[in-house]
Amino acid sequence: MDAHGLRFCQDTSRAAAELLRRRFGLADPADLRPRLAVDLLVAAFHCALDAWTSSPGTPTRGDLATHLRTACAALPASLSLTVAPATEP
């Protein structure tokens, strides 16, 4: 079942990236940006889903949408995140 789910996700992501290429006139099939955009959105959804399922009580669809907006808002800063190695005590 895991392999089937992974294949489905791969096929769906590939189709979404192709749709972006066509819609925005990105003719170069080697252009990674559409696929990366799809993968970032999927990652944001996974973060939102994790936060939503960890919420107390019975979270609503509106709560999931709020978590998704929060995750998507964090995407630009995540792409420019800079870090330094932690110093050991």
Disulfide bonds with the S-S distance in Angstrom:
none
